[in-house]
Amino acid sequence: MKSIACRPRILFAAFVLTLGAAALLVSGANRAAGEVDKAVLEAEAKRVAVIAKVKPTVAAVCFYGGEACGSGVVIDEEGYALTNFHVVQPTGPVLQCGLADGKLYDAVVVGLDKVGDVALIKLLPKKAGDKFAFAKLADSDGVKVGDWSMAMGNPFGLSLDFTPTVTYGLVSGVNRYQPPEGKGTLEYTDCIQTDTSINPGNSGGPLFDANGDLIGINGRGSFEKRGRVNSGVGYAISINQIKNFLGHLRAGIDTDHATLGAAIETANEDGELAKMVVRSILEDSDAAKRGLALGDEVVRFAGRQLSSTNQYKNILGIFPKEWRLPLTYRHANAEKKEILVRLMGNIDTVVEKPMAGGPPMPPGPPGGGRPQHEGQDKSPAKKLFEEKKGFANYYFNKQCQDKLTAAFKQTGDFTPLAGNWKAAGTIELTDRKGEFQLTFVDGSDGMTEVKISRNGIDDAVKPLKADQPLGELVQPQGSGGLLAALYQYRRLLTAGKGGFEGGFDHGGHEPFYPPRTDGTQPESLKDLRVDCEVLRTKHASFETKWYFSLADHRLLGCEAVINKEDDPCELYFGDYKPVDGRQLPHRIEVRTGNKKYAVMTVKSYQLDKK
């Protein structure tokens, strides 16, 4: 009876709600007929303003002569711009780009990431000193499903006056994986999926968020089988992935993505959560040398928790080869352990004559190749291109070398001090402390002898002596080759580029992990990370990587390979103090493999002129 008595009240409430809804509909209809909601107008005005702001940054990437082949976006005032590798691969190193001002600019390829389908190019200003409008790089890790996004570019070559087309939609997925095409290239890892229309010609163009910040570079789309029409699924390379490679790209490097040297797969056990387990591992991989073994559970990689094979591939795929990154693993029934792992190269990215000739043009003229456009050989951009194996454009590598060495030289000019050197102080080894004396003496035979005395024990090497046994080059034992590494350091200071006849190249950007000097331990190795510029040198048989702080260009340390079959000798420089007006480190920590060999505290230097 109670429910029956309540029924009139329910019916009355429903009647009131219906009237309210009808009133809202009438109100909406009246507003549609006359007045648009203020929030709608404000959103529209903001969107229009954002599009106007970023429009000058969007480029139509063209073959030399102005025939469009894709899109791009300018990312700094000097004219550096991002696009896809598959867009510039057929253009050759010299191309042109059109901007929304209606002008066509000469341009040159700077750096390539063939695996990740990214290219960095540089537009040349019409007049010296002119600056370009550029897009702001966002933090794409903050992009969420449902966020608004805008794609801009030149779909189907429609932008004949270089005014970009705009499409608008939602981010429909994040952390997506798209397998590689061709010879292992064009692999999209951890990418952004969007329903914003991305069509042929949009390749290489920007994907902006609602504020006009750059969250990705458009590259792939799903198209209907009977035509090249977007089906509502497009993919953009996340800008955070590109940031990892940007230092390499600016240095003109033909870069590669990383692999761990181990196969890690999901293992499901009854009653337990899924685990990521090492199924196979290369014996010569750095991961194996650091202690990772078959059957180990991998818990975290690069600061991110692992829960699936797909997630692991996504994380691994966003880093360049040779970076060192933290990895947390666990042996069976053991405590978790964190290590720093040097990543290996992914593949040998071979693309036939990637930048050497004109682009293919099927069916093409007799003999193949695309006819050279008139004036291409006289383009000012051609002067900014230099071929060298392993590089997309060595001209820009030399530019980065010169800038870095000039900045480093501000800490002191050591070139007049190429005579004998001495250093003295205290040394703290694993099991004892004592005094040390270090000497560099140039002999009459033209070779330098490096000698260290500590606690009554002497070690000496002549790094360039032809019959020097390899075992002696890694002296003192357990250091990984401290004396040979210090020989390289003195050579870098006194001879610079001229001291490395086998190679002197800018290596892009890498993370470096200087140990703390205050006695405290970090919660994670990632807390030690300092982003650095890298120089790669080779003298005789010694290959060394030098790490310079991005903040102030101070040399933070090096990794010297003395014997390629062993771990490198790692030097960490700290406590810089002036010595005769030049800055030198007064604390040198020596490590190799997973171990600390020693900490050297320098109390005095004596630097003689040649």
C-alpha positions as CSV (number, residue, x, y, z in Angstrom):
1,M,0.0,0.0,0.0
2,K,2.9,2.3,0.8
3,S,4.3,2.0,-2.7
4,I,0.9,2.7,-4.3
5,A,0.4,5.8,-2.1
6,C,3.8,7.1,-3.3
7,R,3.0,6.7,-7.0
8,P,1.2,10.1,-7.4
9,R,4.2,11.9,-5.9
10,I,6.5,10.1,-8.3
11,L,4.3,11.0,-11.3
12,F,4.1,14.6,-10.2
13,A,7.9,14.8,-9.8
14,A,8.4,13.3,-13.3
15,F,5.9,15.9,-14.6
16,V,7.9,18.8,-13.0
17,L,11.2,17.4,-14.5
18,T,9.6,17.2,-17.9
19,L,8.5,20.8,-17.7
20,G,12.0,21.8,-16.6
21,A,13.6,20.0,-19.5
22,A,11.1,21.5,-22.0
23,A,11.9,24.9,-20.6
24,L,15.6,24.3,-21.1
25,L,15.0,23.2,-24.6
26,V,12.9,26.3,-25.3
27,S,15.6,28.4,-23.8
28,G,18.3,26.7,-25.9
29,A,16.2,27.1,-29.0
30,N,15.7,30.8,-28.3
31,R,19.5,31.2,-27.7
32,A,20.3,29.3,-30.9
33,A,17.9,31.6,-32.8
34,G,19.4,34.7,-31.3
35,E,22.1,34.5,-28.7
36,V,25.0,32.0,-28.5
37,D,26.1,30.8,-25.1
38,K,29.0,32.9,-23.8
39,A,31.1,29.8,-22.9
40,V,30.9,28.6,-26.5
41,L,31.9,32.0,-27.9
42,E,34.9,32.2,-25.5
43,A,36.0,28.7,-26.4
44,E,35.8,29.5,-30.1
45,A,37.7,32.8,-29.7
46,K,40.4,31.0,-27.8
47,R,40.7,28.3,-30.4
48,V,40.9,30.9,-33.2
49,A,43.6,32.8,-31.3
50,V,45.6,29.7,-30.7
51,I,45.5,28.8,-34.4
52,A,46.6,32.3,-35.4
53,K,49.5,32.1,-32.9
54,V,50.9,28.8,-34.2
55,K,50.1,29.2,-37.9
56,P,53.4,30.9,-38.7
57,T,55.4,28.0,-37.2
58,V,53.9,25.4,-39.6
59,A,55.9,24.5,-42.7
60,A,55.1,22.9,-46.0
61,V,58.2,20.7,-46.7
62,C,59.0,20.7,-50.4
63,F,61.3,19.3,-53.0
64,Y,63.7,22.0,-54.2
65,G,61.5,24.1,-56.5
66,G,58.4,24.2,-54.3
67,E,56.6,20.9,-55.0
68,A,55.2,19.9,-51.6
69,C,55.9,16.5,-50.1
70,G,54.9,16.9,-46.5
71,S,54.7,19.1,-43.4
72,G,56.9,20.3,-40.6
73,V,57.1,22.7,-37.6
74,V,59.7,25.2,-36.6
75,I,60.9,24.8,-33.0
76,D,63.3,27.6,-32.5
77,E,64.0,31.1,-33.7
78,E,67.1,30.0,-35.7
79,G,64.8,28.0,-38.1
80,Y,65.4,24.5,-36.9
81,A,62.2,22.4,-37.7
82,L,60.9,18.9,-37.1
83,T,59.4,16.6,-39.7
84,N,59.4,12.9,-40.6
85,F,62.3,11.0,-41.9
86,H,60.1,9.5,-44.6
87,V,59.3,13.1,-45.7
88,V,62.9,14.2,-46.3
89,Q,64.3,10.8,-47.4
90,P,63.3,11.4,-51.0
91,T,64.2,15.1,-51.1
92,G,67.9,14.7,-50.6
93,P,69.9,16.9,-48.2
94,V,68.9,20.2,-49.8
95,L,65.2,21.1,-49.9
96,Q,62.8,24.1,-49.4
97,C,60.0,24.9,-47.0
98,G,57.1,27.2,-47.4
99,L,55.7,29.2,-44.4
100,A,52.3,30.9,-43.9
101,D,53.9,34.2,-45.0
102,G,53.8,32.8,-48.5
103,K,57.5,32.7,-48.9
104,L,59.7,29.7,-49.9
105,Y,62.8,29.2,-47.8
106,D,65.9,27.2,-48.6
107,A,66.5,24.4,-46.1
108,V,69.0,21.6,-45.3
109,V,68.7,18.3,-43.4
110,V,70.5,18.4,-40.1
111,G,69.9,15.1,-38.3
112,L,68.0,11.8,-38.8
113,D,66.2,9.3,-36.7
114,K,65.2,6.6,-39.2
115,V,63.9,4.1,-36.7
116,G,61.7,6.7,-35.0
117,D,60.8,8.4,-38.3
118,V,62.0,11.9,-37.3
119,A,64.2,14.4,-39.1
120,L,65.5,17.8,-38.0
121,I,66.0,20.4,-40.8
122,K,67.0,24.0,-40.8
123,L,65.4,26.8,-42.7
124,L,67.6,29.6,-43.8
125,P,66.4,33.1,-43.2
126,K,66.0,35.5,-46.1
127,K,68.3,38.0,-44.4
128,A,71.0,37.5,-41.9
129,G,69.7,38.0,-38.4
130,D,66.1,37.4,-39.2
131,K,64.3,35.2,-36.6
132,F,61.5,32.7,-37.1
133,A,58.3,32.2,-35.2
134,F,58.5,28.8,-33.4
135,A,56.3,26.4,-31.5
136,K,56.7,25.7,-27.8
137,L,57.5,22.1,-26.8
138,A,55.0,20.6,-24.4
139,D,55.4,17.8,-21.8
140,S,53.7,15.1,-23.7
141,D,53.7,12.7,-20.7
142,G,50.8,14.9,-19.4
143,V,48.6,14.2,-22.5
144,K,45.4,12.4,-21.5
145,V,42.8,10.5,-23.5
146,G,40.0,13.0,-24.2
147,D,42.3,16.0,-24.5
148,W,41.6,18.3,-27.5
149,S,44.3,18.3,-30.2
150,M,44.9,20.1,-33.4
151,A,46.8,18.9,-36.5
152,M,48.2,21.4,-38.9
153,G,50.0,20.9,-42.2
154,N,49.6,20.4,-45.9
155,P,47.3,17.4,-46.6
156,F,47.0,16.4,-50.2
157,G,49.2,19.4,-51.2
158,L,46.3,21.7,-50.7
159,S,48.3,24.6,-49.2
160,L,49.4,26.1,-52.5
161,D,50.2,29.4,-50.8
162,F,51.7,27.5,-47.8
163,T,48.8,28.5,-45.4
164,P,48.4,25.3,-43.3
165,T,45.2,23.3,-43.0
166,V,43.8,22.8,-39.5
167,T,41.9,19.7,-38.2
168,Y,40.5,19.4,-34.7
169,G,39.7,16.4,-32.6
170,L,40.4,14.3,-29.5
171,V,43.4,12.4,-28.3
172,S,42.0,8.8,-28.5
173,G,44.9,6.9,-27.0
174,V,48.4,7.3,-25.4
175,N,51.3,5.0,-25.1
176,R,50.4,3.3,-28.3
177,Y,52.9,1.0,-30.2
178,Q,53.1,0.7,-34.0
179,P,55.6,-1.9,-35.3
180,P,58.4,-0.9,-37.7
181,E,58.1,-1.0,-41.5
182,G,60.7,-1.7,-44.1
183,K,64.2,-2.5,-42.8
184,G,63.3,-2.0,-39.2
185,T,62.6,1.7,-39.6
186,L,59.6,3.8,-38.9
187,E,58.8,2.2,-35.5
188,Y,56.3,4.3,-33.5
189,T,56.8,3.6,-29.7
190,D,54.9,5.2,-26.9
191,C,53.1,7.4,-29.5
192,I,49.9,9.4,-29.3
193,Q,46.8,8.2,-31.1
194,T,44.3,10.8,-32.2
195,D,41.0,11.0,-34.2
196,T,42.1,14.4,-35.5
197,S,42.3,13.9,-39.3
198,I,45.8,13.1,-40.4
199,N,46.0,12.5,-44.2
200,P,48.8,12.1,-46.8
201,G,50.7,15.4,-46.7
202,N,50.2,15.9,-42.9
203,S,53.2,13.7,-42.3
204,G,55.8,15.5,-40.3
205,G,53.4,18.3,-39.2
206,P,52.6,19.3,-35.7
207,L,50.0,18.0,-33.3
208,F,49.2,20.8,-30.9
209,D,47.3,20.7,-27.6
210,A,44.4,23.2,-27.0
211,N,47.0,25.8,-25.8
212,G,49.0,25.6,-29.0
213,D,51.9,23.7,-27.4
214,L,53.6,21.0,-29.5
215,I,52.8,17.5,-28.2
216,G,53.8,15.4,-31.1
217,I,54.8,15.1,-34.8
218,N,52.2,13.5,-37.0
219,G,53.4,10.5,-39.0
220,R,51.1,7.6,-39.6
221,G,47.4,7.1,-40.1
222,S,45.0,4.3,-40.8
223,F,43.4,4.7,-44.2
224,E,40.5,3.0,-46.0
225,K,41.6,0.1,-48.3
226,R,40.3,1.7,-51.5
227,G,41.8,5.1,-51.1
228,R,44.1,7.4,-49.1
229,V,41.4,8.8,-46.9
230,N,41.8,8.9,-43.1
231,S,39.6,6.5,-41.2
232,G,39.8,8.4,-37.9
233,V,43.0,6.8,-36.5
234,G,46.2,8.7,-36.7
235,Y,49.5,8.5,-34.8
236,A,51.9,11.1,-33.6
237,I,55.4,10.7,-32.3
238,S,55.4,12.1,-28.8
239,I,57.5,15.3,-28.3
240,N,59.1,13.8,-25.2
241,Q,60.5,11.0,-27.2
242,I,61.9,13.5,-29.7
243,K,63.4,15.5,-26.8
244,N,65.6,12.4,-26.0
245,F,67.0,12.5,-29.5
246,L,67.1,16.3,-30.1
247,G,70.7,16.7,-28.9
248,H,71.8,13.9,-31.4
249,L,69.7,15.5,-34.2
250,R,71.2,19.0,-33.6
251,A,74.7,17.4,-33.8
252,G,73.9,16.0,-37.3
253,I,73.9,12.4,-36.1
254,D,72.3,9.5,-38.0
255,T,71.0,8.2,-34.7
256,D,69.7,4.8,-33.6
257,H,67.3,3.6,-31.0
258,A,68.2,1.3,-28.1
259,T,67.9,-2.3,-27.1
260,L,68.7,-3.8,-23.7
261,G,70.3,-6.9,-25.2
262,A,67.7,-9.0,-23.4
263,A,64.3,-10.4,-24.2
264,I,61.8,-9.6,-21.4
265,E,58.3,-11.1,-21.4
266,T,55.3,-11.3,-19.2
267,A,55.1,-14.4,-17.0
268,N,51.8,-15.2,-15.4
269,E,51.8,-17.5,-12.3
270,D,48.7,-18.9,-10.6
271,G,47.6,-16.7,-7.8
272,E,50.2,-14.0,-8.5
273,L,50.3,-10.8,-10.4
274,A,52.0,-10.8,-13.8
275,K,55.8,-10.4,-13.7
276,M,58.3,-9.3,-16.3
277,V,60.9,-12.0,-16.6
278,V,64.2,-12.2,-18.6
279,R,63.8,-15.0,-21.1
280,S,67.1,-14.5,-22.9
281,I,70.1,-12.2,-22.7
282,L,73.3,-11.6,-24.6
283,E,76.4,-12.5,-22.7
284,D,78.3,-9.4,-24.0
285,S,75.5,-7.0,-23.2
286,D,76.1,-4.4,-20.5
287,A,72.9,-5.7,-18.7
288,A,74.5,-9.1,-18.3
289,K,77.8,-7.5,-17.1
290,R,75.9,-5.5,-14.5
291,G,74.3,-8.7,-13.1
292,L,71.0,-9.3,-14.9
293,A,70.5,-13.0,-15.6
294,L,68.0,-15.4,-17.1
295,G,64.8,-15.7,-15.0
296,D,65.3,-12.4,-13.2
297,E,62.2,-10.3,-12.7
298,V,62.6,-6.8,-14.1
299,V,60.6,-4.4,-11.9
300,R,61.3,-0.9,-13.2
301,F,63.1,0.6,-16.1
302,A,64.0,4.2,-16.7
303,G,62.0,5.1,-13.6
304,R,58.8,3.5,-14.9
305,Q,57.1,0.4,-13.4
306,L,56.8,-2.5,-15.8
307,S,53.6,-4.6,-16.1
308,S,53.5,-5.9,-19.7
309,T,55.8,-6.7,-22.7
310,N,54.1,-4.0,-24.8
311,Q,54.8,-1.4,-22.1
312,Y,58.4,-2.5,-21.9
313,K,58.8,-2.1,-25.7
314,N,57.2,1.3,-25.5
315,I,59.6,2.5,-22.8
316,L,62.7,1.1,-24.3
317,G,61.9,2.5,-27.8
318,I,62.0,6.1,-26.7
319,F,65.7,6.2,-25.9
320,P,68.9,6.5,-28.1
321,K,71.5,3.7,-28.0
322,E,74.4,4.0,-25.5
323,W,72.4,5.9,-23.0
324,R,72.8,4.7,-19.4
325,L,69.5,4.2,-17.6
326,P,68.5,2.8,-14.2
327,L,67.0,-0.7,-14.1
328,T,65.5,-2.4,-11.0
329,Y,65.5,-6.2,-11.0
330,R,65.2,-9.1,-8.5
331,H,66.7,-12.6,-8.4
332,A,64.4,-15.3,-7.3
333,N,63.4,-14.7,-3.6
334,A,65.9,-11.9,-3.3
335,E,65.8,-8.2,-2.6
336,K,65.4,-5.8,-5.4
337,K,68.6,-4.3,-6.9
338,E,69.0,-1.2,-9.0
339,I,71.8,-0.9,-11.6
340,L,72.8,1.5,-14.4
341,V,72.7,-0.2,-17.8
342,R,74.3,1.0,-21.0
343,L,71.9,0.4,-23.8
344,M,72.9,-1.3,-27.1
345,G,72.1,-0.3,-30.6
346,N,68.8,-1.5,-32.1
347,I,69.6,-2.2,-35.7
348,D,72.0,-1.2,-38.4
349,T,69.8,1.4,-40.0
350,V,70.8,1.1,-43.6
351,V,68.8,3.0,-46.2
352,E,70.4,3.1,-49.6
353,K,72.0,6.4,-50.3
354,P,69.7,8.2,-47.7
355,M,70.9,11.7,-48.5
356,A,73.1,11.3,-51.5
357,G,71.0,11.9,-54.5
358,G,67.8,13.3,-55.9
359,P,64.5,11.6,-54.8
360,P,63.0,8.7,-56.8
361,M,60.1,9.7,-59.0
362,P,58.1,6.7,-60.3
363,P,57.8,5.9,-63.1
364,G,60.7,8.4,-63.5
365,P,62.9,9.4,-66.4
366,P,65.3,7.0,-68.1
367,G,68.1,6.0,-65.8
368,G,66.1,6.6,-62.7
369,G,66.2,9.5,-60.2
370,R,64.5,12.8,-60.2
371,P,65.8,15.7,-62.4
372,Q,67.7,18.3,-60.5
373,H,65.7,21.5,-60.1
374,E,67.3,24.6,-61.6
375,G,69.3,26.5,-59.0
376,Q,69.6,23.6,-56.5
377,D,73.4,23.4,-56.9
378,K,73.6,27.1,-56.1
379,S,71.4,26.9,-53.1
380,P,73.0,28.5,-50.0
381,A,71.8,25.4,-48.1
382,K,74.2,23.2,-50.0
383,K,77.1,24.8,-48.3
384,L,75.7,23.6,-45.0
385,F,75.9,19.9,-45.9
386,E,78.9,17.6,-45.3
387,E,78.9,13.9,-45.7
388,K,80.5,11.5,-43.2
389,K,79.8,7.9,-42.4
390,G,77.5,7.6,-39.3
391,F,76.2,11.2,-39.7
392,A,73.3,12.7,-41.4
393,N,75.1,16.0,-41.8
394,Y,78.6,16.4,-40.4
395,Y,78.6,20.2,-41.0
396,F,76.4,20.6,-37.9
397,N,78.4,18.2,-35.9
398,K,81.4,20.4,-36.4
399,Q,79.3,23.4,-35.4
400,C,78.4,21.7,-32.1
401,Q,82.0,20.7,-31.5
402,D,83.2,24.3,-31.9
403,K,80.5,25.7,-29.6
404,L,81.2,23.1,-26.9
405,T,85.0,23.4,-27.0
406,A,84.8,27.2,-27.0
407,A,82.5,27.1,-23.9
408,F,84.7,24.6,-22.1
409,K,87.8,26.7,-22.8
410,Q,86.3,29.4,-20.6
411,T,87.4,27.3,-17.6
412,G,91.0,27.8,-18.7
413,D,93.4,27.6,-21.6
414,F,95.8,24.7,-21.0
415,T,97.4,24.6,-24.4
416,P,100.6,26.4,-23.3
417,L,101.0,23.8,-20.5
418,A,102.0,20.7,-22.5
419,G,105.1,19.9,-20.4
420,N,105.4,17.6,-17.4
421,W,102.6,17.5,-14.9
422,K,102.5,16.5,-11.3
423,A,99.6,16.1,-8.8
424,A,99.7,15.0,-5.2
425,G,97.1,14.4,-2.5
426,T,95.3,11.6,-0.6
427,I,93.8,8.5,-2.0
428,E,91.0,6.4,-0.4
429,L,90.8,2.9,-1.7
430,T,88.3,0.2,-0.7
431,D,90.4,-1.1,2.1
432,R,92.9,1.6,3.0
433,K,93.8,5.3,2.8
434,G,97.1,6.9,2.0
435,E,99.0,9.5,0.0
436,F,99.5,9.5,-3.8
437,Q,101.8,11.2,-6.3
438,L,100.8,11.3,-10.0
439,T,103.3,12.3,-12.7
440,F,103.1,12.8,-16.5
441,V,106.6,12.9,-18.0
442,D,107.4,13.3,-21.7
443,G,110.4,11.2,-22.7
444,S,113.0,11.7,-25.3
445,D,111.3,9.0,-27.4
446,G,108.3,11.3,-27.7
447,M,106.1,9.2,-25.5
448,T,104.5,10.1,-22.3
449,E,104.9,8.0,-19.2
450,V,102.1,8.2,-16.6
451,K,103.1,7.0,-13.1
452,I,101.2,6.8,-9.8
453,S,102.7,6.0,-6.4
454,R,100.6,5.3,-3.4
455,N,101.3,3.5,-0.2
456,G,104.7,2.3,-1.4
457,I,103.2,0.8,-4.6
458,D,104.2,2.1,-8.0
459,D,102.3,1.6,-11.3
460,A,103.3,3.1,-14.7
461,V,102.3,2.9,-18.3
462,K,103.4,4.3,-21.6
463,P,100.0,4.3,-23.4
464,L,101.5,4.6,-26.9
465,K,104.3,2.1,-26.5
466,A,103.9,-0.5,-29.3
467,D,104.9,-3.5,-27.3
468,Q,103.1,-2.5,-24.1
469,P,101.2,-5.6,-22.9
470,L,97.4,-5.0,-22.8
471,G,97.3,-6.0,-19.2
472,E,99.6,-3.2,-18.2
473,L,97.4,-0.6,-19.9
474,V,94.6,-1.2,-17.3
475,Q,96.9,-0.4,-14.4
476,P,96.4,-0.1,-11.5
477,Q,94.7,-3.5,-11.3
478,G,91.0,-3.1,-10.5
479,S,90.8,0.5,-11.8
480,G,89.8,-0.3,-15.4
481,G,92.8,1.7,-16.6
482,L,93.1,4.8,-14.5
483,L,96.5,5.9,-15.8
484,A,95.6,5.5,-19.4
485,A,92.3,7.4,-18.8
486,L,94.2,10.3,-17.0
487,Y,96.6,10.4,-20.0
488,Q,93.6,11.0,-22.2
489,Y,92.3,13.7,-19.9
490,R,95.6,15.6,-19.9
491,R,95.7,15.3,-23.7
492,L,92.2,16.7,-24.0
493,L,93.2,19.8,-21.9
494,T,96.5,20.5,-23.6
495,A,95.9,19.5,-27.2
496,G,92.1,19.6,-27.7
497,K,90.8,18.4,-31.0
498,G,94.3,18.2,-32.5
499,G,95.2,15.5,-29.9
500,F,92.8,12.9,-31.2
501,E,93.8,11.8,-34.7
502,G,91.4,8.9,-34.7
503,G,88.2,10.9,-34.1
504,F,86.8,14.0,-32.4
505,D,83.0,14.1,-32.7
506,H,80.1,15.6,-30.9
507,G,78.0,12.8,-29.5
508,G,74.7,14.6,-28.8
509,H,73.2,14.5,-25.3
510,E,73.3,11.8,-22.7
511,P,72.5,11.4,-19.0
512,F,75.4,11.2,-16.6
513,Y,75.3,10.1,-13.0
514,P,77.9,11.7,-10.8
515,P,78.0,10.1,-7.3
516,R,77.1,12.3,-4.3
517,T,80.0,13.6,-2.3
518,D,78.2,14.3,0.9
519,G,77.9,10.7,2.0
520,T,74.2,10.4,1.4
521,Q,72.6,7.8,-0.8
522,P,69.9,8.6,-3.4
523,E,66.5,6.9,-3.2
524,S,67.0,6.0,-6.9
525,L,69.9,6.3,-9.3
526,K,67.7,8.5,-11.4
527,D,68.1,11.2,-8.7
528,L,71.8,11.4,-9.7
529,R,71.1,12.2,-13.3
530,V,72.7,15.2,-14.9
531,D,72.0,15.8,-18.6
532,C,75.2,16.4,-20.5
533,E,76.7,17.2,-23.9
534,V,79.1,14.4,-25.1
535,L,82.4,14.5,-27.0
536,R,83.6,11.2,-28.5
537,T,87.4,11.0,-29.0
538,K,89.8,8.4,-30.3
539,H,93.6,8.4,-29.9
540,A,95.6,5.4,-30.9
541,S,93.4,2.5,-29.7
542,F,91.7,4.5,-26.9
543,E,88.0,5.6,-27.3
544,T,86.7,8.0,-24.7
545,K,83.4,9.7,-24.0
546,W,83.5,13.1,-22.3
547,Y,80.5,14.4,-20.4
548,F,80.0,18.2,-20.1
549,S,77.2,19.7,-18.1
550,L,74.5,21.3,-20.2
551,A,74.1,24.0,-17.5
552,D,77.7,25.4,-17.4
553,H,79.7,23.2,-19.8
554,R,81.9,22.0,-17.0
555,L,83.6,18.6,-17.6
556,L,81.9,16.2,-15.1
557,G,83.7,13.0,-16.1
558,C,84.6,10.5,-18.8
559,E,84.4,6.9,-19.8
560,A,87.6,5.6,-21.2
561,V,87.7,2.3,-23.1
562,I,91.1,0.8,-22.5
563,N,90.3,-2.9,-23.4
564,K,87.1,-3.4,-25.4
565,E,86.5,-6.7,-23.7
566,D,86.4,-5.0,-20.3
567,D,84.3,-2.4,-18.6
568,P,85.5,1.2,-19.2
569,C,87.3,3.2,-16.6
570,E,84.9,5.9,-15.3
571,L,86.3,9.2,-13.9
572,Y,84.0,11.6,-12.1
573,F,85.5,15.1,-11.7
574,G,84.4,17.4,-8.8
575,D,85.4,20.1,-6.4
576,Y,86.8,22.4,-9.1
577,K,89.3,25.1,-7.8
578,P,91.5,27.6,-9.6
579,V,95.1,26.6,-10.3
580,D,97.1,29.5,-11.8
581,G,93.8,31.0,-13.1
582,R,92.5,27.7,-14.6
583,Q,89.9,25.5,-13.1
584,L,90.9,21.9,-12.3
585,P,89.1,19.2,-10.3
586,H,90.4,18.5,-6.8
587,R,88.2,15.4,-6.3
588,I,88.4,12.5,-8.8
589,E,86.3,9.3,-8.2
590,V,87.3,6.3,-10.1
591,R,84.8,3.5,-10.9
592,T,84.7,0.5,-13.2
593,G,81.8,-2.0,-13.7
594,N,79.7,-2.1,-10.5
595,K,82.6,-1.0,-8.2
596,K,84.2,2.1,-6.9
597,Y,88.0,1.8,-7.1
598,A,89.1,4.9,-5.4
599,V,88.5,8.6,-4.5
600,M,91.5,10.9,-5.1
601,T,91.6,14.2,-3.3
602,V,94.2,16.5,-5.0
603,K,96.0,18.9,-2.7
604,S,98.4,20.4,-5.3
605,Y,99.1,20.6,-9.0
606,Q,102.3,21.5,-10.8
607,L,101.8,22.2,-14.5
608,D,104.9,22.9,-16.6
609,K,105.1,24.6,-20.0
610,K,106.3,22.7,-23.0
